[in-house]
Amino acid sequence: MATTKKYYFYVLLCADNTLYGGYSTDVTKRVATHNAGKGAKYTKPRTRRPVKLIFHAEFTTKTAALQAEWRFKHQPREDKLEFLQQQGVFVEF
């Protein structure tokens, strides 16, 4: 029986109240990597950690997950917060 690979777009709330969007096939492992300071250049500084997973969406293709990440990253913060609110995520600072 073949298993279907899953791809995820996720959003982190960083310790400095910034938002980070990313892509992964294992969100739990990826968040731990970010918190270890090894995830991405953006989350590497201690001022951005710890990070907290506030949203994730599952996709059946890598392309779809990467497109969701790209759309999120290329919009103003206000639009990112509106997107999260539409998804039922209310970010408190």
PDB file of N, CA, C and O in Angstrom:
ATOM      1  N   MET A   1       0.842  -1.180   0.000  1.00  0.00           N
ATOM      2  CA  MET A   1       0.000   0.000   0.000  1.00  0.00           C
ATOM      3  C   MET A   1       0.888   1.245   0.000  1.00  0.00           C
ATOM      4  O   MET A   1       1.753   1.392   0.863  1.00  0.00           O
ATOM      5  N   ALA A   2       0.676   2.127  -0.954  1.00  0.00           N
ATOM      6  CA  ALA A   2       1.468   3.348  -1.069  1.00  0.00           C
ATOM      7  C   ALA A   2       0.938   4.415  -0.115  1.00  0.00           C
ATOM      8  O   ALA A   2      -0.271   4.575   0.057  1.00  0.00           O
ATOM      9  N   THR A   3       1.855   5.130   0.491  1.00  0.00           N
ATOM     10  CA  THR A   3       1.451   6.238   1.343  1.00  0.00           C
ATOM     11  C   THR A   3       1.595   7.534   0.562  1.00  0.00           C
ATOM     12  O   THR A   3       2.513   7.691  -0.243  1.00  0.00           O
ATOM     13  N   THR A   4       0.693   8.443   0.806  1.00  0.00           N
ATOM     14  CA  THR A   4       0.724   9.729   0.137  1.00  0.00           C
ATOM     15  C   THR A   4       1.577  10.692   0.948  1.00  0.00           C
ATOM     16  O   THR A   4       1.334  10.904   2.136  1.00  0.00           O
ATOM     17  N   LYS A   5       2.564  11.264   0.304  1.00  0.00           N
ATOM     18  CA  LYS A   5       3.421  12.227   0.982  1.00  0.00           C
ATOM     19  C   LYS A   5       2.640  13.516   1.206  1.00  0.00           C
ATOM     20  O   LYS A   5       1.848  13.930   0.361  1.00  0.00           O
ATOM     21  N   LYS A   6       2.872  14.136   2.345  1.00  0.00           N
ATOM     22  CA  LYS A   6       2.183  15.376   2.688  1.00  0.00           C
ATOM     23  C   LYS A   6       3.190  16.512   2.745  1.00  0.00           C
ATOM     24  O   LYS A   6       4.338  16.334   3.153  1.00  0.00           O
ATOM     25  N   TYR A   7       2.733  17.674   2.330  1.00  0.00           N
ATOM     26  CA  TYR A   7       3.559  18.872   2.298  1.00  0.00           C
ATOM     27  C   TYR A   7       2.818  19.966   3.073  1.00  0.00           C
ATOM     28  O   TYR A   7       1.592  20.060   3.021  1.00  0.00           O
ATOM     29  N   TYR A   8       3.575  20.776   3.781  1.00  0.00           N
ATOM     30  CA  TYR A   8       2.956  21.768   4.658  1.00  0.00           C
ATOM     31  C   TYR A   8       3.529  23.163   4.450  1.00  0.00           C
ATOM     32  O   TYR A   8       4.725  23.347   4.226  1.00  0.00           O
ATOM     33  N   PHE A   9       2.637  24.128   4.533  1.00  0.00           N
ATOM     34  CA  PHE A   9       2.995  25.531   4.680  1.00  0.00           C
ATOM     35  C   PHE A   9       2.692  25.846   6.136  1.00  0.00           C
ATOM     36  O   PHE A   9       1.638  25.464   6.644  1.00  0.00           O
ATOM     37  N   TYR A  10       3.598  26.537   6.812  1.00  0.00           N
ATOM     38  CA  TYR A  10       3.383  26.844   8.222  1.00  0.00           C
ATOM     39  C   TYR A  10       3.782  28.280   8.526  1.00  0.00           C
ATOM     40  O   TYR A  10       4.562  28.895   7.799  1.00  0.00           O
ATOM     41  N   VAL A  11       3.228  28.797   9.618  1.00  0.00           N
ATOM     42  CA  VAL A  11       3.552  30.149  10.074  1.00  0.00           C
ATOM     43  C   VAL A  11       3.988  30.077  11.527  1.00  0.00           C
ATOM     44  O   VAL A  11       3.346  29.441  12.362  1.00  0.00           O
ATOM     45  N   LEU A  12       5.098  30.747  11.802  1.00  0.00           N
ATOM     46  CA  LEU A  12       5.622  30.833  13.160  1.00  0.00           C
ATOM     47  C   LEU A  12       5.476  32.254  13.680  1.00  0.00           C
ATOM     48  O   LEU A  12       5.605  33.222  12.931  1.00  0.00           O
ATOM     49  N   LEU A  13       5.204  32.361  14.972  1.00  0.00           N
ATOM     50  CA  LEU A  13       5.285  33.643  15.664  1.00  0.00           C
ATOM     51  C   LEU A  13       6.609  33.628  16.401  1.00  0.00           C
ATOM     52  O   LEU A  13       6.841  32.789  17.272  1.00  0.00           O
ATOM     53  N   CYS A  14       7.473  34.563  16.044  1.00  0.00           N
ATOM     54  CA  CYS A  14       8.795  34.624  16.657  1.00  0.00           C
ATOM     55  C   CYS A  14       8.742  35.412  17.964  1.00  0.00           C
ATOM     56  O   CYS A  14       7.799  36.166  18.208  1.00  0.00           O
ATOM     57  N   ALA A  15       9.759  35.230  18.796  1.00  0.00           N
ATOM     58  CA  ALA A  15       9.818  35.891  20.106  1.00  0.00           C
ATOM     59  C   ALA A  15       9.804  37.410  19.987  1.00  0.00           C
ATOM     60  O   ALA A  15       9.383  38.095  20.920  1.00  0.00           O
ATOM     61  N   ASP A  16      10.256  37.948  18.860  1.00  0.00           N
ATOM     62  CA  ASP A  16      10.250  39.402  18.666  1.00  0.00           C
ATOM     63  C   ASP A  16       8.961  39.886  17.998  1.00  0.00           C
ATOM     64  O   ASP A  16       8.901  41.002  17.481  1.00  0.00           O
ATOM     65  N   ASN A  17       7.930  39.033  18.015  1.00  0.00           N
ATOM     66  CA  ASN A  17       6.599  39.321  17.466  1.00  0.00           C
ATOM     67  C   ASN A  17       6.573  39.483  15.949  1.00  0.00           C
ATOM     68  O   ASN A  17       5.657  40.102  15.409  1.00  0.00           O
ATOM     69  N   THR A  18       7.559  38.939  15.264  1.00  0.00           N
ATOM     70  CA  THR A  18       7.517  38.902  13.811  1.00  0.00           C
ATOM     71  C   THR A  18       6.936  37.558  13.384  1.00  0.00           C
ATOM     72  O   THR A  18       6.853  36.619  14.176  1.00  0.00           O
ATOM     73  N   LEU A  19       6.540  37.486  12.123  1.00  0.00           N
ATOM     74  CA  LEU A  19       5.956  36.270  11.568  1.00  0.00           C
ATOM     75  C   LEU A  19       6.920  35.667  10.560  1.00  0.00           C
ATOM     76  O   LEU A  19       7.587  36.386   9.817  1.00  0.00           O
ATOM     77  N   TYR A  20       6.985  34.355  10.543  1.00  0.00           N
ATOM     78  CA  TYR A  20       7.827  33.645   9.582  1.00  0.00           C
ATOM     79  C   TYR A  20       6.987  32.561   8.927  1.00  0.00           C
ATOM     80  O   TYR A  20       6.336  31.775   9.615  1.00  0.00           O
ATOM     81  N   GLY A  21       7.000  32.517   7.608  1.00  0.00           N
ATOM     82  CA  GLY A  21       6.304  31.472   6.871  1.00  0.00           C
ATOM     83  C   GLY A  21       7.301  30.521   6.260  1.00  0.00           C
ATOM     84  O   GLY A  21       8.347  30.942   5.766  1.00  0.00           O
ATOM     85  N   GLY A  22       6.985  29.238   6.290  1.00  0.00           N
ATOM     86  CA  GLY A  22       7.897  28.247   5.751  1.00  0.00           C
ATOM     87  C   GLY A  22       7.180  27.061   5.153  1.00  0.00           C
ATOM     88  O   GLY A  22       5.951  26.984   5.142  1.00  0.00           O
ATOM     89  N   TYR A  23       7.988  26.133   4.654  1.00  0.00           N
ATOM     90  CA  TYR A  23       7.501  24.912   4.004  1.00  0.00           C
ATOM     91  C   TYR A  23       8.230  23.730   4.631  1.00  0.00           C
ATOM     92  O   TYR A  23       9.410  23.835   4.967  1.00  0.00           O
ATOM     93  N   SER A  24       7.533  22.606   4.791  1.00  0.00           N
ATOM     94  CA  SER A  24       8.168  21.410   5.332  1.00  0.00           C
ATOM     95  C   SER A  24       7.320  20.184   5.025  1.00  0.00           C
ATOM     96  O   SER A  24       6.146  20.290   4.671  1.00  0.00           O
ATOM     97  N   THR A  25       7.937  19.025   5.168  1.00  0.00           N
ATOM     98  CA  THR A  25       7.193  17.767   5.096  1.00  0.00           C
ATOM     99  C   THR A  25       6.956  17.222   6.506  1.00  0.00           C
ATOM    100  O   THR A  25       6.215  16.255   6.683  1.00  0.00           O
ATOM    101  N   ASP A  26       7.584  17.840   7.505  1.00  0.00           N
ATOM    102  CA  ASP A  26       7.426  17.443   8.910  1.00  0.00           C
ATOM    103  C   ASP A  26       7.469  18.705   9.765  1.00  0.00           C
ATOM    104  O   ASP A  26       8.542  19.155  10.167  1.00  0.00           O
ATOM    105  N   VAL A  27       6.301  19.270  10.039  1.00  0.00           N
ATOM    106  CA  VAL A  27       6.213  20.556  10.729  1.00  0.00           C
ATOM    107  C   VAL A  27       6.785  20.480  12.141  1.00  0.00           C
ATOM    108  O   VAL A  27       7.519  21.380  12.550  1.00  0.00           O
ATOM    109  N   THR A  28       6.475  19.449  12.881  1.00  0.00           N
ATOM    110  CA  THR A  28       6.962  19.328  14.257  1.00  0.00           C
ATOM    111  C   THR A  28       8.486  19.335  14.302  1.00  0.00           C
ATOM    112  O   THR A  28       9.090  20.040  15.109  1.00  0.00           O
ATOM    113  N   LYS A  29       9.086  18.558  13.445  1.00  0.00           N
ATOM    114  CA  LYS A  29      10.547  18.496  13.387  1.00  0.00           C
ATOM    115  C   LYS A  29      11.126  19.842  12.944  1.00  0.00           C
ATOM    116  O   LYS A  29      12.151  20.281  13.467  1.00  0.00           O
ATOM    117  N   ARG A  30      10.482  20.485  11.996  1.00  0.00           N
ATOM    118  CA  ARG A  30      10.979  21.764  11.479  1.00  0.00           C
ATOM    119  C   ARG A  30      10.924  22.854  12.548  1.00  0.00           C
ATOM    120  O   ARG A  30      11.853  23.654  12.657  1.00  0.00           O
ATOM    121  N   VAL A  31       9.856  22.898  13.331  1.00  0.00           N
ATOM    122  CA  VAL A  31       9.752  23.899  14.403  1.00  0.00           C
ATOM    123  C   VAL A  31      10.868  23.672  15.424  1.00  0.00           C
ATOM    124  O   VAL A  31      11.476  24.630  15.901  1.00  0.00           O
ATOM    125  N   ALA A  32      11.136  22.418  15.757  1.00  0.00           N
ATOM    126  CA  ALA A  32      12.224  22.104  16.691  1.00  0.00           C
ATOM    127  C   ALA A  32      13.567  22.557  16.119  1.00  0.00           C
ATOM    128  O   ALA A  32      14.422  23.047  16.857  1.00  0.00           O
ATOM    129  N   THR A  33      13.750  22.398  14.822  1.00  0.00           N
ATOM    130  CA  THR A  33      14.980  22.839  14.174  1.00  0.00           C
ATOM    131  C   THR A  33      15.111  24.357  14.255  1.00  0.00           C
ATOM    132  O   THR A  33      16.189  24.878  14.542  1.00  0.00           O
ATOM    133  N   HIS A  34      14.011  25.065  14.001  1.00  0.00           N
ATOM    134  CA  HIS A  34      14.031  26.529  14.135  1.00  0.00           C
ATOM    135  C   HIS A  34      14.402  26.921  15.568  1.00  0.00           C
ATOM    136  O   HIS A  34      15.238  27.801  15.771  1.00  0.00           O
ATOM    137  N   ASN A  35      13.792  26.282  16.546  1.00  0.00           N
ATOM    138  CA  ASN A  35      14.053  26.629  17.948  1.00  0.00           C
ATOM    139  C   ASN A  35      15.474  26.284  18.384  1.00  0.00           C
ATOM    140  O   ASN A  35      15.971  26.829  19.369  1.00  0.00           O
ATOM    141  N   ALA A  36      16.122  25.390  17.663  1.00  0.00           N
ATOM    142  CA  ALA A  36      17.515  25.054  17.945  1.00  0.00           C
ATOM    143  C   ALA A  36      18.468  26.041  17.275  1.00  0.00           C
ATOM    144  O   ALA A  36      19.684  25.938  17.434  1.00  0.00           O
ATOM    145  N   GLY A  37      17.914  26.999  16.524  1.00  0.00           N
ATOM    146  CA  GLY A  37      18.734  27.992  15.852  1.00  0.00           C
ATOM    147  C   GLY A  37      19.330  27.506  14.550  1.00  0.00           C
ATOM    148  O   GLY A  37      20.268  28.106  14.026  1.00  0.00           O
ATOM    149  N   LYS A  38      18.785  26.412  14.022  1.00  0.00           N
ATOM    150  CA  LYS A  38      19.336  25.813  12.806  1.00  0.00           C
ATOM    151  C   LYS A  38      18.329  25.759  11.659  1.00  0.00           C
ATOM    152  O   LYS A  38      18.601  25.153  10.623  1.00  0.00           O
ATOM    153  N   GLY A  39      17.180  26.383  11.838  1.00  0.00           N
ATOM    154  CA  GLY A  39      16.122  26.251  10.838  1.00  0.00           C
ATOM    155  C   GLY A  39      16.286  27.112   9.612  1.00  0.00           C
ATOM    156  O   GLY A  39      16.263  26.605   8.491  1.00  0.00           O
ATOM    157  N   ALA A  40      16.450  28.395   9.801  1.00  0.00           N
ATOM    158  CA  ALA A  40      16.557  29.336   8.687  1.00  0.00           C
ATOM    159  C   ALA A  40      17.329  30.546   9.182  1.00  0.00           C
ATOM    160  O   ALA A  40      17.384  30.814  10.382  1.00  0.00           O
ATOM    161  N   LYS A  41      17.913  31.261   8.260  1.00  0.00           N
ATOM    162  CA  LYS A  41      18.671  32.447   8.632  1.00  0.00           C
ATOM    163  C   LYS A  41      17.793  33.417   9.445  1.00  0.00           C
ATOM    164  O   LYS A  41      18.261  34.040  10.398  1.00  0.00           O
ATOM    165  N   TYR A  42      16.525  33.531   9.056  1.00  0.00           N
ATOM    166  CA  TYR A  42      15.624  34.477   9.724  1.00  0.00           C
ATOM    167  C   TYR A  42      15.405  34.132  11.195  1.00  0.00           C
ATOM    168  O   TYR A  42      15.360  35.031  12.035  1.00  0.00           O
ATOM    169  N   THR A  43      15.270  32.865  11.515  1.00  0.00           N
ATOM    170  CA  THR A  43      14.979  32.462  12.903  1.00  0.00           C
ATOM    171  C   THR A  43      16.230  32.116  13.696  1.00  0.00           C
ATOM    172  O   THR A  43      16.134  31.708  14.853  1.00  0.00           O
ATOM    173  N   LYS A  44      17.384  32.271  13.098  1.00  0.00           N
ATOM    174  CA  LYS A  44      18.632  31.930  13.783  1.00  0.00           C
ATOM    175  C   LYS A  44      18.969  32.861  14.958  1.00  0.00           C
ATOM    176  O   LYS A  44      19.410  32.370  15.998  1.00  0.00           O
ATOM    177  N   PRO A  45      18.778  34.190  14.836  1.00  0.00           N
ATOM    178  CA  PRO A  45      19.126  35.074  15.958  1.00  0.00           C
ATOM    179  C   PRO A  45      18.332  34.737  17.226  1.00  0.00           C
ATOM    180  O   PRO A  45      17.141  34.431  17.164  1.00  0.00           O
ATOM    181  N   ARG A  46      19.002  34.799  18.356  1.00  0.00           N
ATOM    182  CA  ARG A  46      18.354  34.498  19.647  1.00  0.00           C
ATOM    183  C   ARG A  46      17.157  35.403  19.916  1.00  0.00           C
ATOM    184  O   ARG A  46      16.221  35.006  20.609  1.00  0.00           O
ATOM    185  N   THR A  47      17.185  36.613  19.373  1.00  0.00           N
ATOM    186  CA  THR A  47      16.077  37.544  19.591  1.00  0.00           C
ATOM    187  C   THR A  47      14.783  37.071  18.937  1.00  0.00           C
ATOM    188  O   THR A  47      13.705  37.549  19.288  1.00  0.00           O
ATOM    189  N   ARG A  48      14.875  36.145  17.998  1.00  0.00           N
ATOM    190  CA  ARG A  48      13.676  35.633  17.323  1.00  0.00           C
ATOM    191  C   ARG A  48      13.187  34.322  17.920  1.00  0.00           C
ATOM    192  O   ARG A  48      12.113  33.838  17.562  1.00  0.00           O
ATOM    193  N   ARG A  49      13.964  33.746  18.824  1.00  0.00           N
ATOM    194  CA  ARG A  49      13.591  32.473  19.430  1.00  0.00           C
ATOM    195  C   ARG A  49      13.257  32.650  20.899  1.00  0.00           C
ATOM    196  O   ARG A  49      13.807  33.525  21.568  1.00  0.00           O
ATOM    197  N   PRO A  50      12.352  31.815  21.398  1.00  0.00           N
ATOM    198  CA  PRO A  50      11.742  30.665  20.720  1.00  0.00           C
ATOM    199  C   PRO A  50      10.657  31.098  19.738  1.00  0.00           C
ATOM    200  O   PRO A  50      10.088  32.184  19.842  1.00  0.00           O
ATOM    201  N   VAL A  51      10.396  30.218  18.793  1.00  0.00           N
ATOM    202  CA  VAL A  51       9.309  30.428  17.844  1.00  0.00           C
ATOM    203  C   VAL A  51       8.145  29.533  18.260  1.00  0.00           C
ATOM    204  O   VAL A  51       8.324  28.505  18.914  1.00  0.00           O
ATOM    205  N   LYS A  52       6.959  29.954  17.862  1.00  0.00           N
ATOM    206  CA  LYS A  52       5.746  29.200  18.202  1.00  0.00           C
ATOM    207  C   LYS A  52       4.952  28.958  16.914  1.00  0.00           C
ATOM    208  O   LYS A  52       4.684  29.889  16.155  1.00  0.00           O
ATOM    209  N   LEU A  53       4.585  27.716  16.684  1.00  0.00           N
ATOM    210  CA  LEU A  53       3.761  27.378  15.530  1.00  0.00           C
ATOM    211  C   LEU A  53       2.349  27.908  15.770  1.00  0.00           C
ATOM    212  O   LEU A  53       1.705  27.544  16.754  1.00  0.00           O
ATOM    213  N   ILE A  54       1.868  28.771  14.866  1.00  0.00           N
ATOM    214  CA  ILE A  54       0.521  29.316  15.038  1.00  0.00           C
ATOM    215  C   ILE A  54      -0.432  28.894  13.932  1.00  0.00           C
ATOM    216  O   ILE A  54      -1.646  29.053  14.067  1.00  0.00           O
ATOM    217  N   PHE A  55       0.105  28.355  12.835  1.00  0.00           N
ATOM    218  CA  PHE A  55      -0.755  27.927  11.733  1.00  0.00           C
ATOM    219  C   PHE A  55       0.007  26.951  10.841  1.00  0.00           C
ATOM    220  O   PHE A  55       1.213  27.087  10.632  1.00  0.00           O
ATOM    221  N   HIS A  56      -0.712  25.978  10.329  1.00  0.00           N
ATOM    222  CA  HIS A  56      -0.156  25.135   9.271  1.00  0.00           C
ATOM    223  C   HIS A  56      -1.292  24.612   8.400  1.00  0.00           C
ATOM    224  O   HIS A  56      -2.415  24.408   8.860  1.00  0.00           O
ATOM    225  N   ALA A  57      -0.966  24.404   7.135  1.00  0.00           N
ATOM    226  CA  ALA A  57      -1.934  23.871   6.174  1.00  0.00           C
ATOM    227  C   ALA A  57      -1.263  22.747   5.417  1.00  0.00           C
ATOM    228  O   ALA A  57      -0.080  22.824   5.083  1.00  0.00           O
ATOM    229  N   GLU A  58      -2.022  21.709   5.151  1.00  0.00           N
ATOM    230  CA  GLU A  58      -1.513  20.527   4.455  1.00  0.00           C
ATOM    231  C   GLU A  58      -1.865  20.586   2.972  1.00  0.00           C
ATOM    232  O   GLU A  58      -2.958  21.007   2.593  1.00  0.00           O
ATOM    233  N   PHE A  59      -0.914  20.152   2.140  1.00  0.00           N
ATOM    234  CA  PHE A  59      -1.104  20.120   0.694  1.00  0.00           C
ATOM    235  C   PHE A  59      -0.694  18.754   0.161  1.00  0.00           C
ATOM    236  O   PHE A  59       0.104  18.049   0.779  1.00  0.00           O
ATOM    237  N   THR A  60      -1.241  18.392  -0.978  1.00  0.00           N
ATOM    238  CA  THR A  60      -0.902  17.101  -1.576  1.00  0.00           C
ATOM    239  C   THR A  60       0.284  17.197  -2.512  1.00  0.00           C
ATOM    240  O   THR A  60       0.853  16.176  -2.896  1.00  0.00           O
ATOM    241  N   THR A  61       0.671  18.425  -2.890  1.00  0.00           N
ATOM    242  CA  THR A  61       1.839  18.592  -3.751  1.00  0.00           C
ATOM    243  C   THR A  61       2.808  19.600  -3.142  1.00  0.00           C
ATOM    244  O   THR A  61       2.411  20.531  -2.441  1.00  0.00           O
ATOM    245  N   LYS A  62       4.061  19.392  -3.422  1.00  0.00           N
ATOM    246  CA  LYS A  62       5.101  20.309  -2.962  1.00  0.00           C
ATOM    247  C   LYS A  62       4.886  21.693  -3.579  1.00  0.00           C
ATOM    248  O   LYS A  62       5.044  22.714  -2.910  1.00  0.00           O
ATOM    249  N   THR A  63       4.529  21.710  -4.849  1.00  0.00           N
ATOM    250  CA  THR A  63       4.313  22.977  -5.552  1.00  0.00           C
ATOM    251  C   THR A  63       3.246  23.819  -4.871  1.00  0.00           C
ATOM    252  O   THR A  63       3.432  25.024  -4.696  1.00  0.00           O
ATOM    253  N   ALA A  64       2.143  23.213  -4.487  1.00  0.00           N
ATOM    254  CA  ALA A  64       1.058  23.956  -3.842  1.00  0.00           C
ATOM    255  C   ALA A  64       1.507  24.525  -2.496  1.00  0.00           C
ATOM    256  O   ALA A  64       1.168  25.661  -2.162  1.00  0.00           O
ATOM    257  N   ALA A  65       2.255  23.756  -1.731  1.00  0.00           N
ATOM    258  CA  ALA A  65       2.745  24.231  -0.432  1.00  0.00           C
ATOM    259  C   ALA A  65       3.726  25.386  -0.614  1.00  0.00           C
ATOM    260  O   ALA A  65       3.673  26.373   0.120  1.00  0.00           O
ATOM    261  N   LEU A  66       4.615  25.261  -1.586  1.00  0.00           N
ATOM    262  CA  LEU A  66       5.585  26.326  -1.849  1.00  0.00           C
ATOM    263  C   LEU A  66       4.906  27.590  -2.372  1.00  0.00           C
ATOM    264  O   LEU A  66       5.347  28.700  -2.072  1.00  0.00           O
ATOM    265  N   GLN A  67       3.855  27.429  -3.138  1.00  0.00           N
ATOM    266  CA  GLN A  67       3.107  28.595  -3.616  1.00  0.00           C
ATOM    267  C   GLN A  67       2.430  29.320  -2.456  1.00  0.00           C
ATOM    268  O   GLN A  67       2.414  30.551  -2.416  1.00  0.00           O
ATOM    269  N   ALA A  68       1.871  28.561  -1.511  1.00  0.00           N
ATOM    270  CA  ALA A  68       1.245  29.171  -0.335  1.00  0.00           C
ATOM    271  C   ALA A  68       2.286  29.935   0.480  1.00  0.00           C
ATOM    272  O   ALA A  68       2.023  31.039   0.956  1.00  0.00           O
ATOM    273  N   GLU A  69       3.469  29.340   0.636  1.00  0.00           N
ATOM    274  CA  GLU A  69       4.550  30.010   1.355  1.00  0.00           C
ATOM    275  C   GLU A  69       4.936  31.302   0.645  1.00  0.00           C
ATOM    276  O   GLU A  69       5.069  32.342   1.291  1.00  0.00           O
ATOM    277  N   TRP A  70       5.116  31.256  -0.655  1.00  0.00           N
ATOM    278  CA  TRP A  70       5.521  32.420  -1.430  1.00  0.00           C
ATOM    279  C   TRP A  70       4.497  33.547  -1.297  1.00  0.00           C
ATOM    280  O   TRP A  70       4.860  34.701  -1.066  1.00  0.00           O
ATOM    281  N   ARG A  71       3.206  33.201  -1.447  1.00  0.00           N
ATOM    282  CA  ARG A  71       2.150  34.216  -1.332  1.00  0.00           C
ATOM    283  C   ARG A  71       2.191  34.888   0.037  1.00  0.00           C
ATOM    284  O   ARG A  71       2.068  36.109   0.139  1.00  0.00           O
ATOM    285  N   PHE A  72       2.365  34.081   1.092  1.00  0.00           N
ATOM    286  CA  PHE A  72       2.397  34.626   2.448  1.00  0.00           C
ATOM    287  C   PHE A  72       3.587  35.562   2.626  1.00  0.00           C
ATOM    288  O   PHE A  72       3.438  36.668   3.146  1.00  0.00           O
ATOM    289  N   LYS A  73       4.751  35.125   2.202  1.00  0.00           N
ATOM    290  CA  LYS A  73       5.970  35.907   2.411  1.00  0.00           C
ATOM    291  C   LYS A  73       5.994  37.210   1.621  1.00  0.00           C
ATOM    292  O   LYS A  73       6.681  38.155   2.011  1.00  0.00           O
ATOM    293  N   HIS A  74       5.262  37.272   0.529  1.00  0.00           N
ATOM    294  CA  HIS A  74       5.315  38.444  -0.342  1.00  0.00           C
ATOM    295  C   HIS A  74       4.100  39.348  -0.183  1.00  0.00           C
ATOM    296  O   HIS A  74       3.583  39.890  -1.160  1.00  0.00           O
ATOM    297  N   GLN A  75       3.663  39.500   1.026  1.00  0.00           N
ATOM    298  CA  GLN A  75       2.585  40.442   1.302  1.00  0.00           C
ATOM    299  C   GLN A  75       2.929  41.229   2.563  1.00  0.00           C
ATOM    300  O   GLN A  75       3.733  40.779   3.379  1.00  0.00           O
ATOM    301  N   PRO A  76       2.323  42.400   2.722  1.00  0.00           N
ATOM    302  CA  PRO A  76       2.608  43.207   3.914  1.00  0.00           C
ATOM    303  C   PRO A  76       2.129  42.506   5.184  1.00  0.00           C
ATOM    304  O   PRO A  76       1.242  41.653   5.143  1.00  0.00           O
ATOM    305  N   ARG A  77       2.728  42.879   6.303  1.00  0.00           N
ATOM    306  CA  ARG A  77       2.386  42.292   7.597  1.00  0.00           C
ATOM    307  C   ARG A  77       0.880  42.374   7.881  1.00  0.00           C
ATOM    308  O   ARG A  77       0.282  41.419   8.375  1.00  0.00           O
ATOM    309  N   GLU A  78       0.288  43.505   7.567  1.00  0.00           N
ATOM    310  CA  GLU A  78      -1.148  43.680   7.803  1.00  0.00           C
ATOM    311  C   GLU A  78      -1.953  42.605   7.068  1.00  0.00           C
ATOM    312  O   GLU A  78      -2.906  42.055   7.620  1.00  0.00           O
ATOM    313  N   ASP A  79      -1.577  42.313   5.848  1.00  0.00           N
ATOM    314  CA  ASP A  79      -2.265  41.280   5.064  1.00  0.00           C
ATOM    315  C   ASP A  79      -2.005  39.886   5.631  1.00  0.00           C
ATOM    316  O   ASP A  79      -2.883  39.024   5.606  1.00  0.00           O
ATOM    317  N   LYS A  80      -0.790  39.673   6.141  1.00  0.00           N
ATOM    318  CA  LYS A  80      -0.488  38.391   6.771  1.00  0.00           C
ATOM    319  C   LYS A  80      -1.378  38.177   7.993  1.00  0.00           C
ATOM    320  O   LYS A  80      -1.915  37.088   8.200  1.00  0.00           O
ATOM    321  N   LEU A  81      -1.526  39.227   8.798  1.00  0.00           N
ATOM    322  CA  LEU A  81      -2.378  39.124   9.989  1.00  0.00           C
ATOM    323  C   LEU A  81      -3.837  38.903   9.605  1.00  0.00           C
ATOM    324  O   LEU A  81      -4.548  38.150  10.270  1.00  0.00           O
ATOM    325  N   GLU A  82      -4.285  39.556   8.536  1.00  0.00           N
ATOM    326  CA  GLU A  82      -5.655  39.355   8.054  1.00  0.00           C
ATOM    327  C   GLU A  82      -5.854  37.919   7.569  1.00  0.00           C
ATOM    328  O   GLU A  82      -6.884  37.307   7.850  1.00  0.00           O
ATOM    329  N   PHE A  83      -4.875  37.381   6.843  1.00  0.00           N
ATOM    330  CA  PHE A  83      -4.935  35.981   6.394  1.00  0.00           C
ATOM    331  C   PHE A  83      -5.077  35.051   7.596  1.00  0.00           C
ATOM    332  O   PHE A  83      -5.929  34.163   7.606  1.00  0.00           O
ATOM    333  N   LEU A  84      -4.240  35.261   8.605  1.00  0.00           N
ATOM    334  CA  LEU A  84      -4.293  34.408   9.803  1.00  0.00           C
ATOM    335  C   LEU A  84      -5.641  34.512  10.491  1.00  0.00           C
ATOM    336  O   LEU A  84      -6.197  33.504  10.927  1.00  0.00           O
ATOM    337  N   GLN A  85      -6.172  35.725  10.591  1.00  0.00           N
ATOM    338  CA  GLN A  85      -7.482  35.916  11.222  1.00  0.00           C
ATOM    339  C   GLN A  85      -8.561  35.164  10.440  1.00  0.00           C
ATOM    340  O   GLN A  85      -9.448  34.555  11.038  1.00  0.00           O
ATOM    341  N   GLN A  86      -8.490  35.203   9.121  1.00  0.00           N
ATOM    342  CA  GLN A  86      -9.454  34.479   8.282  1.00  0.00           C
ATOM    343  C   GLN A  86      -9.361  32.969   8.499  1.00  0.00           C
ATOM    344  O   GLN A  86     -10.335  32.246   8.286  1.00  0.00           O
ATOM    345  N   GLN A  87      -8.191  32.497   8.921  1.00  0.00           N
ATOM    346  CA  GLN A  87      -7.983  31.079   9.189  1.00  0.00           C
ATOM    347  C   GLN A  87      -8.348  30.710  10.628  1.00  0.00           C
ATOM    348  O   GLN A  87      -8.212  29.554  11.031  1.00  0.00           O
ATOM    349  N   GLY A  88      -8.813  31.699  11.400  1.00  0.00           N
ATOM    350  CA  GLY A  88      -9.202  31.459  12.779  1.00  0.00           C
ATOM    351  C   GLY A  88      -8.061  31.577  13.769  1.00  0.00           C
ATOM    352  O   GLY A  88      -8.177  31.138  14.913  1.00  0.00           O
ATOM    353  N   VAL A  89      -6.946  32.176  13.327  1.00  0.00           N
ATOM    354  CA  VAL A  89      -5.791  32.375  14.191  1.00  0.00           C
ATOM    355  C   VAL A  89      -5.747  33.840  14.605  1.00  0.00           C
ATOM    356  O   VAL A  89      -5.654  34.729  13.759  1.00  0.00           O
ATOM    357  N   PHE A  90      -5.811  34.082  15.891  1.00  0.00           N
ATOM    358  CA  PHE A  90      -5.771  35.438  16.406  1.00  0.00           C
ATOM    359  C   PHE A  90      -4.460  35.612  17.152  1.00  0.00           C
ATOM    360  O   PHE A  90      -4.236  35.009  18.202  1.00  0.00           O
ATOM    361  N   VAL A  91      -3.600  36.449  16.589  1.00  0.00           N
ATOM    362  CA  VAL A  91      -2.259  36.655  17.136  1.00  0.00           C
ATOM    363  C   VAL A  91      -2.297  37.776  18.173  1.00  0.00           C
ATOM    364  O   VAL A  91      -2.761  38.882  17.897  1.00  0.00           O
ATOM    365  N   GLU A  92      -1.800  37.465  19.370  1.00  0.00           N
ATOM    366  CA  GLU A  92      -1.713  38.464  20.429  1.00  0.00           C
ATOM    367  C   GLU A  92      -0.256  38.824  20.626  1.00  0.00           C
ATOM    368  O   GLU A  92       0.609  37.950  20.693  1.00  0.00           O
ATOM    369  N   PHE A  93       0.012  40.123  20.720  1.00  0.00           N
ATOM    370  CA  PHE A  93       1.377  40.605  20.904  1.00  0.00           C
ATOM    371  C   PHE A  93       1.558  41.187  22.280  1.00  0.00           C
ATOM    372  O   PHE A  93       2.650  41.645  22.617  1.00  0.00           O
TER     373      PHE A  93
END
